[in-house]
């Protein structure tokens, strides 16, 4: 039986693991075709197997998010091979942990390049395809640090604030169109990246990637008049209302 996303095409960046893999599988469970984008072809192949088992179709595209032409190629391949785009999930991200005075310009620039510049280019280049969809969605995955700040995370925090600001502006530009723009701001999720910067958090307290994927699936299948602009997701053990 076809799912709610049968015939729909989605791009998911950072699909090789963690949240991106979980989102790809969730979309596949509703029969979507997912363009899996990341650097590691080997890991993308594993995600593709999960997608196929879940009932979706997968197409793997290697992408270097620091290179504009590589990002453009991702959109071009999607248009040429699949002919449409209905869902864009900007999930890929990097972090950096250091005092500001010990943060190099290169480390700062890497966070900005992957976490803010790449989603900007992807949104810009994807709009032509998205506008052809009857009901399209852009979902940008920010972070708790998109709305607050932590010590030792100045570069990461700046990049996620930038992503949130761009998302708000884009949503205003596209208001009343066929494209809905959403922002997710999760706290600690059980991923390799969080393990590297917050080893102090017990793994059984972390948000599961599948929980984020469930929210993405809700956003892209909800057809009512209500629009969810932003979702802030915290660990059950952390302070509320961040």
C-alpha positions in Angstrom: 0.0 0.0 0.0 1.4 3.4 -1.0 2.3 5.8 1.7 1.4 9.5 2.1 4.6 10.5 0.3 4.3 8.2 -2.7 5.6 10.1 -5.8 7.3 12.7 -3.7 11.1 13.4 -3.9 13.2 14.5 -0.9 16.8 15.6 -0.5 18.4 14.9 2.8 21.9 16.1 3.5 24.0 14.4 6.1 22.1 11.2 5.2 25.0 8.9 5.9 24.3 8.6 9.6 22.5 9.8 12.7 19.6 12.2 12.3 19.9 12.2 8.5 19.7 8.5 8.2 16.7 8.4 10.6 14.9 11.1 8.6 15.6 9.2 5.3 14.1 6.0 6.7 11.1 7.8 8.1 10.3 9.4 4.7 10.9 6.0 3.0 8.2 4.4 5.3 5.7 6.7 3.6 7.0 5.7 0.1 9.1 8.7 -0.7 12.1 8.7 -3.1 15.1 10.1 -1.2 18.2 11.7 -2.6 20.8 10.8 0.0 23.6 13.4 0.1 26.8 13.2 2.1 30.6 12.7 1.6 30.8 9.0 2.5 29.5 6.8 -0.3 30.0 3.7 1.8 27.8 5.0 4.6 25.2 6.3 2.1 25.0 2.8 0.7 24.1 1.6 4.2 21.4 4.2 4.5 20.1 3.3 1.0 19.7 -0.3 2.1 17.6 0.9 5.1 15.5 3.2 2.8 14.8 0.3 0.4 13.8 -2.0 3.3 11.5 0.7 4.6 9.6 0.9 1.4 11.2 3.9 -0.3 13.6 4.5 -3.2 17.1 5.9 -2.8 19.5 7.7 -5.0 23.0 8.4 -3.7 24.7 11.7 -4.5 28.2 12.5 -3.2 28.4 16.1 -2.1 31.0 18.4 -0.7 29.1 21.1 1.2 32.1 23.4 1.3 32.1 23.5 -2.6 29.3 25.5 -4.3 29.6 23.6 -7.5 29.1 20.3 -5.7 26.0 21.7 -4.1 24.7 22.9 -7.4 25.3 19.4 -8.8 23.2 17.9 -6.1 20.2 19.9 -7.2 21.0 19.5 -10.9 21.1 15.7 -10.6 17.9 15.6 -8.7 16.1 17.6 -11.4 17.6 15.7 -14.3 17.1 12.2 -12.9 13.9 12.6 -10.9 12.3 15.6 -12.4 11.0 17.1 -9.2 11.7 18.1 -5.7 9.1 18.3 -2.9 11.1 18.2 0.3 14.5 19.7 1.2 16.0 18.7 4.5 19.2 20.7 5.4 20.5 18.4 8.1 24.3 18.1 7.6 26.3 20.0 10.2 29.7 20.2 11.9 30.6 21.5 15.3 33.7 22.9 17.0 34.5 23.1 20.7 37.0 25.7 22.0 37.3 29.0 23.8 36.8 31.9 21.4 40.4 33.0 21.9 41.6 29.6 20.8 39.2 29.2 17.9 41.1 29.6 14.6 39.6 31.5 11.7 39.6 28.2 9.7 37.5 26.5 12.4 35.1 29.4 12.5 34.8 29.4 8.7 34.2 25.7 8.5 31.2 25.9 10.8 29.8 28.9 8.9 30.5 27.2 5.6 28.7 23.9 6.3 26.1 24.9 8.8 24.9 28.2 7.2 26.4 28.8 3.8 25.6 25.4 2.4 21.9 25.5 3.4 21.7 29.0 1.9 23.0 27.7 -1.4 20.8 24.6 -1.3 17.7 26.6 -0.6 18.5 29.1 -3.3 19.3 26.5 -6.0 16.3 24.2 -5.0 13.6 26.9 -5.1 13.0 26.5 -8.9 12.2 22.8 -8.4 10.3 23.3 -5.2 8.0 25.9 -6.7 6.8 23.3 -9.2 5.6 21.1 -6.4 2.0 21.4 -5.3 3.0 21.2 -1.6 6.7 21.7 -0.9 8.7 21.8 2.4 12.1 23.1 3.4 13.2 21.8 6.8 16.4 23.3 8.3 17.9 21.5 11.3 19.4 24.0 13.6 20.1 23.4 17.3 19.4 24.5 20.8 22.4 26.9 20.2 20.4 28.5 17.4 18.4 30.3 20.1 20.9 30.4 23.0 24.6 30.1 23.6 27.0 27.8 25.4 30.7 28.4 26.3 33.3 26.9 24.1 30.9 26.8 21.1 31.1 30.3 19.6 31.7 29.2 16.1 29.0 26.5 16.2 26.6 28.9 17.9 27.2 31.7 15.4 26.5 29.3 12.5 23.3 28.0 13.9 22.1 31.5 14.7 22.8 32.4 11.1 20.8 29.4 9.9 17.9 30.3 12.1 17.9 33.9 10.9 18.0 32.9 7.2 15.1 30.4 7.8 12.9 33.1 9.4 13.6 35.5 6.5 13.0 32.8 3.8 9.7 31.8 5.5 8.5 35.4 5.2 9.6 35.6 1.5 7.6 32.4 0.8 4.6 33.2 2.9 1.4 32.3 0.9 3.3 30.2 -1.6 3.3 26.4 -2.1 6.5 26.1 0.0 6.4 25.9 3.8 9.6 26.5 5.7 10.3 24.9 9.0 13.1 25.0 11.6 14.0 22.3 14.1 16.1 23.2 17.2 17.0 20.0 19.0 19.0 19.7 22.1 21.4 16.7 22.7 20.7 14.0 20.2 22.3 10.5 20.3 24.8 11.1 17.5 28.6 10.9 17.0 28.8 14.7 16.9 27.1 15.1 20.3 29.2 12.3 21.7 32.4 14.3 20.8 31.4 17.6 22.4 29.1 16.5 25.3 30.5 13.2 26.6 29.1 14.3 30.0 25.5 13.6 29.0 24.4 10.0 29.7 23.5 8.3 26.4 20.1 7.1 27.9 19.2 10.8 28.4 19.9 11.8 24.8 17.1 12.4 22.2 17.0 9.6 19.7 17.4 10.4 16.0 14.2 8.6 15.3 12.3 11.2 17.5 13.6 14.0 15.3 12.6 12.0 12.2 9.1 11.6 13.6 8.7 15.4 13.8 10.0 15.8 10.3 7.5 13.3 9.0 4.7 15.1 10.8 5.7 18.4 9.2 5.8 17.1 5.6 2.5 15.1 5.9 0.4 17.7 7.8 -2.0 19.2 5.3 -4.1 21.5 7.4 -4.2 25.3 7.7 -1.9 25.3 10.7 1.8 25.8 9.9 4.5 24.9 12.4 7.4 27.4 12.0 9.8 26.3 14.6 10.1 23.3 16.9 12.4 23.3 20.0 13.1 19.9 21.3 14.9 19.3 24.6 16.0 16.3 26.5 13.5 15.3 29.2 16.1 15.8 31.8 17.1 19.4 30.8 15.5 22.6 31.8 12.2 23.5 30.0 11.5 26.5 27.8 14.9 27.2 26.3 
